[in-house]
Amino acid sequence: MSKVVKVTKGKGGFGGPLYLERKGKCNKIVSMTGRNIDPIAEYIGKLLEAEIVNGFNTSVPDDEVICIVVNCGGSLRCGLYPQKGIPTININAIGPSGPLAKYIKENIYVSGVTKENIELIEKEETNRVENRRSSADNFMQEKNTEKNFVKLIEKLASAMSKVISMLYGSGKEAVQTVIHMVIPFMAFISVIVTLILYSGVGTYVANALSPLTSSLWGLIVIAFICGIPFLSPLLGPGAAIQQVLSVFIGAEIAIGNVPVALALPALFAIDVQVGADFVPVGLSMQEAQPQTIEYGTPAFLLSRQITGPLAVLLGYFMSIGLF
């Protein structure tokens, strides 16, 4: 007798029940909840005597996955695995939401799950449940074919419910996005900008670089300095470099001390550090894996240090003959 685990929704949850069992090479429980394996995944793996895998460290083919345990708050992961047809268990009580909400169905997804919602049952019980479901479906199909008028009413009601559900889901997703992503990001940026402005780091650097703005080679040096990986995240918030140097260069061009042809390369030079402070935040908002953030952030900062001076040269050559 093969072992079957029944997973039902928890308090405030959605979906289910799911019936999980090992079938051939489909013998792995995948935990996508962070660096550590979630206790729910460990418990299901113990009941099914299946292999438990941390999805953040090891890639598993879809046809070897019994189910995936996630802790998604309502964004991409909620619907990513149901889209692939993989049974998904969300330990958070989240219903259909996110960009892939249309794939979150009761027969493939269950949320709000705790250990009390997991039980080991006999396989005959699952067969009886499936038979009862098929009998009920057949009864409903026969009943729906009775009258065309009833069909029309059902279609109208179904269309209206879809529109209402779409509007409700859109509003819910917008509010969740603001609460979980936009507000924390605004608070983070506000703190960084405050520290930069009140410490005066950006202003000091900008004043020190002002003498370099009158020549092409000076602008290349500015681009190189602003692109230094450990310095660019500090110069980005508050736009101190852009404010000071843009005013200085603009005034010098108006007076005639700096050629107009240096306006475009100067723009590229003082904007090298733009976005350097946002890279780790942006990757986190898109739920990138920790290893992606760890290697992606320094790779971006180093690339800006290389491409910054090149952009200044390109801007200078593109400005030849325009003024």
KOLFIMI-801567 format. One record per residue (C-alpha): residue in one letter; z, y, x. Coordinates in steps of 0.001 Angstrom, whole numbers, plus 500000, padded with zeros to 6 digits. Layout:
BEGIN
ATOM r     c3     c2     c1
ATOM A      Z      Y      X
...
***
This chain:
BEGIN
ATOM r     c3     c2     c1
ATOM M 500000 500000 500000
ATOM S 498869 503266 501599
ATOM K 501256 506184 501644
ATOM V 500471 509224 499493
ATOM V 502269 512557 499654
ATOM K 502349 514783 496588
ATOM V 502672 518523 497264
ATOM T 503429 520870 494366
ATOM K 503673 524635 494244
ATOM G 507015 526316 494901
ATOM K 508739 529195 493143
ATOM G 506168 531890 492410
ATOM G 503482 529773 494051
ATOM F 499976 528858 492990
ATOM G 497792 525772 492832
ATOM G 498309 522081 493277
ATOM P 499415 519487 493082
ATOM L 497736 518108 496190
ATOM Y 497681 514400 496992
ATOM L 497478 513726 500721
ATOM E 496849 510429 502475
ATOM R 495449 509051 505701
ATOM K 491881 507790 505522
ATOM G 490236 506395 508658
ATOM K 489919 509073 511327
ATOM C 491287 511692 508895
ATOM N 494787 511404 510327
ATOM K 495952 514830 511516
ATOM I 498228 517493 510035
ATOM V 497327 520914 511454
ATOM S 499859 523757 511646
ATOM M 498365 527271 511783
ATOM T 501618 529215 511655
ATOM G 501954 530527 515214
ATOM R 503065 529157 518542
ATOM N 505473 526634 516989
ATOM I 504685 523862 514507
ATOM D 506029 524615 511040
ATOM P 508749 522294 509640
ATOM I 506585 521663 506548
ATOM A 503818 520255 508747
ATOM E 506344 518127 510640
ATOM Y 507795 516790 507396
ATOM I 504405 515840 505919
ATOM G 503347 514271 509210
ATOM K 506534 512216 509284
ATOM L 506005 510952 505723
ATOM L 502364 510004 506343
ATOM E 502995 508857 509936
ATOM A 500156 511192 510931
ATOM E 499526 513151 514113
ATOM I 500806 516738 513994
ATOM V 498689 519338 515814
ATOM N 499303 523018 516549
ATOM G 496015 524639 515539
ATOM F 496690 527698 517709
ATOM N 496592 525546 520838
ATOM T 494264 522666 519943
ATOM S 490980 522572 518060
ATOM V 490615 519735 515547
ATOM P 487330 518670 513854
ATOM D 487380 519318 510117
ATOM D 486727 515667 509229
ATOM E 489936 514614 511028
ATOM V 492230 517004 509131
ATOM I 494364 515731 506251
ATOM C 495639 519213 505457
ATOM I 496375 522557 507085
ATOM V 499692 524407 506835
ATOM V 499433 528211 507036
ATOM N 501766 531175 506600
ATOM C 499132 533669 505477
ATOM G 500233 536786 503630
ATOM G 497067 537054 501577
ATOM S 494217 537744 504019
ATOM L 491544 535580 505629
ATOM R 493337 532281 506320
ATOM C 494209 531743 502645
ATOM G 490579 531072 501789
ATOM L 489077 530105 505151
ATOM Y 490082 526449 505026
ATOM P 489586 525950 501261
ATOM Q 486053 527230 501880
ATOM K 485585 524275 504245
ATOM G 487024 521856 501671
ATOM I 490243 521290 503636
ATOM P 493473 521003 501577
ATOM T 495546 524062 502434
ATOM I 499321 524486 502123
ATOM N 500620 528048 502313
ATOM I 504369 528365 502860
ATOM N 504147 531878 501378
ATOM A 503908 532274 497599
ATOM I 500400 533780 497603
ATOM G 497732 533227 494963
ATOM P 493981 533831 495231
ATOM S 493576 536902 497453
ATOM G 491696 538153 500479
ATOM P 487937 538244 501144
ATOM L 487607 534481 500444
ATOM A 489692 534433 497255
ATOM K 486896 532751 495279
ATOM Y 487405 529554 497287
ATOM I 491136 529325 496534
ATOM K 491283 526745 493745
ATOM E 494155 524681 492397
ATOM N 492610 521392 493539
ATOM I 492423 522451 497204
ATOM Y 495223 524995 497676
ATOM V 498967 525209 496995
ATOM S 501436 527937 497972
ATOM G 505143 528712 498073
ATOM V 505798 525192 499340
ATOM T 509205 524052 500573
ATOM K 510471 520577 501450
ATOM E 511695 520178 497862
ATOM N 508052 520364 496715
ATOM I 506970 517425 498870
ATOM E 507474 513799 497844
ATOM L 506175 510382 498793
ATOM I 504659 508529 495813
ATOM E 502841 505293 495059
ATOM K 499044 505371 495055
ATOM E 498851 503980 491495
ATOM E 500541 507149 490250
ATOM T 497796 509310 491709
ATOM N 495192 507098 490044
ATOM R 496922 507495 486672
ATOM V 497024 511267 487140
ATOM E 493319 511364 488003
ATOM N 492487 509189 484977
ATOM R 494480 511455 482658
ATOM R 492654 514491 484086
ATOM S 489226 512899 483602
ATOM S 490078 511880 480034
ATOM A 491211 515413 479232
ATOM D 488031 516839 480758
ATOM N 485861 514516 478647
ATOM F 487756 515526 475506
ATOM M 487260 519203 476229
ATOM Q 483549 518696 476893
ATOM E 483079 516951 473559
ATOM K 485003 519653 471750
ATOM N 482996 522455 473381
ATOM T 479700 521036 472092
ATOM E 480692 521297 468423
ATOM K 479351 524761 467579
ATOM N 477098 527271 469301
ATOM F 479188 530144 467969
ATOM V 482270 528760 469679
ATOM K 480285 528477 472908
ATOM L 479257 532123 472679
ATOM I 482863 533235 472136
ATOM E 483986 531124 475086
ATOM K 481342 532633 477358
ATOM L 482316 536166 476373
ATOM A 486003 535425 476889
ATOM S 485282 533805 480229
ATOM A 483216 536785 481385
ATOM M 485936 539230 480324
ATOM S 488628 537210 482082
ATOM K 486566 537163 485284
ATOM V 486169 540941 485211
ATOM I 489882 541475 484568
ATOM S 490784 538964 487271
ATOM M 488439 540681 489725
ATOM L 489940 544109 489008
ATOM Y 493468 542752 489269
ATOM G 492687 540920 492502
ATOM S 491032 544004 494003
ATOM G 494034 546184 493173
ATOM K 496437 543575 494512
ATOM E 494452 543180 497732
ATOM A 494259 546957 498229
ATOM V 498010 547375 497812
ATOM Q 498747 544425 500124
ATOM T 496368 545799 502753
ATOM V 498083 549194 502660
ATOM I 501575 547671 502844
ATOM H 500930 545012 505472
ATOM M 498309 546697 507669
ATOM V 497705 550418 507106
ATOM I 501313 551660 506870
ATOM P 502591 549710 509950
ATOM F 499555 550892 511921
ATOM M 500137 554529 510897
ATOM A 503801 554255 511868
ATOM F 502890 552754 515245
ATOM I 500298 555438 516008
ATOM S 502681 558204 514872
ATOM V 505341 557013 517306
ATOM I 502842 556810 520193
ATOM V 501369 560248 519442
ATOM T 504848 561771 519235
ATOM L 505853 560293 522591
ATOM I 502644 561466 524263
ATOM L 502807 565006 522866
ATOM Y 506504 565609 523523
ATOM S 506457 564010 526972
ATOM G 503469 566158 527980
ATOM V 501774 563344 529917
ATOM G 498345 564001 528436
ATOM T 498551 567761 528968
ATOM Y 499603 567412 532607
ATOM V 496723 565054 533349
ATOM A 494239 567295 531518
ATOM N 495313 570387 533449
ATOM A 495056 568496 536726
ATOM L 491509 567372 535888
ATOM S 490235 570797 534774
ATOM P 488836 571798 538228
ATOM L 486572 568713 538167
ATOM T 484658 569742 535036
ATOM S 482139 572034 536733
ATOM S 480000 569346 538419
ATOM L 478456 565957 537663
ATOM W 480473 564163 540316
ATOM G 483639 565764 539020
ATOM L 482861 564450 535518
ATOM I 482314 560958 536953
ATOM V 485740 561174 538602
ATOM I 487262 562275 535278
ATOM A 485639 559297 533501
ATOM F 486947 556944 536186
ATOM I 490496 558314 535984
ATOM C 490582 558317 532168
ATOM G 489360 554705 532178
ATOM I 492112 553330 534433
ATOM P 493482 550364 532384
ATOM F 497174 551278 532634
ATOM L 496492 555001 532012
ATOM S 493915 554999 529198
ATOM P 496300 553671 526482
ATOM L 498623 556601 527275
ATOM L 495864 559229 527208
ATOM G 494253 558085 523949
ATOM P 496928 559028 521369
ATOM G 497212 562709 520580
ATOM A 493780 563506 522057
ATOM A 495379 565721 524727
ATOM I 492556 565130 527231
ATOM Q 489875 565938 524675
ATOM Q 491656 569068 523422
ATOM V 492326 570661 526809
ATOM L 489136 569729 528658
ATOM S 486791 570364 525736
ATOM V 488139 573887 525299
ATOM F 487916 574542 529046
ATOM I 484369 573159 529404
ATOM G 483177 574950 526266
ATOM A 484512 578257 527513
ATOM E 482958 577760 530964
ATOM I 479574 576902 529425
ATOM A 479754 580001 527206
ATOM I 480523 582198 530227
ATOM G 477750 580592 532263
ATOM N 479864 579047 535015
ATOM V 478939 575489 533952
ATOM P 475338 574423 533179
ATOM V 474628 573558 529555
ATOM A 473134 570259 530734
ATOM L 476660 569059 531543
ATOM A 477806 569294 527910
ATOM L 476722 565749 526949
ATOM P 478008 564009 530115
ATOM A 481267 565976 529747
ATOM L 481639 564597 526217
ATOM F 481261 561047 527530
ATOM A 483652 561741 530422
ATOM I 486571 562982 528315
ATOM D 486188 560250 525666
ATOM V 486433 557158 527892
ATOM Q 490019 556477 526808
ATOM V 489278 556719 523062
ATOM G 490348 553549 521272
ATOM A 492177 552074 524266
ATOM D 495499 552186 522408
ATOM F 493988 550610 519289
ATOM V 492591 547396 520807
ATOM P 495700 545161 520514
ATOM V 496517 546623 517088
ATOM G 492978 546050 515824
ATOM L 492932 542468 517069
ATOM S 496303 541800 515430
ATOM M 495107 543297 512127
ATOM Q 492206 540844 512151
ATOM E 494681 537998 512798
ATOM A 493208 537144 516186
ATOM Q 494838 534316 518073
ATOM P 497489 535302 520652
ATOM Q 495271 534076 523486
ATOM T 492407 536280 522242
ATOM I 494672 539348 522265
ATOM E 496087 538410 525671
ATOM Y 492662 538251 527343
ATOM G 490669 540571 525081
ATOM T 492777 543698 525621
ATOM P 492555 543890 529451
ATOM A 488880 542855 529289
ATOM F 488130 545816 527010
ATOM L 490104 548255 529195
ATOM L 488360 547096 532378
ATOM S 484951 547312 530723
ATOM R 485615 550916 529680
ATOM Q 486410 551832 533287
ATOM I 482997 550475 534311
ATOM T 480929 551773 531409
ATOM G 482598 555227 531329
ATOM P 481055 556604 534567
ATOM L 477748 554911 533694
ATOM A 477735 556718 530348
ATOM V 478263 560044 532145
ATOM L 475262 559392 534408
ATOM L 473155 558307 531435
ATOM G 474138 561427 529499
ATOM Y 473234 563626 532467
ATOM F 469765 562109 532906
ATOM M 469106 562268 529155
ATOM S 469980 565990 529228
ATOM I 467435 566838 531928
ATOM G 464772 569120 530509
ATOM L 466573 569791 527234
ATOM F 468055 573143 528324
***
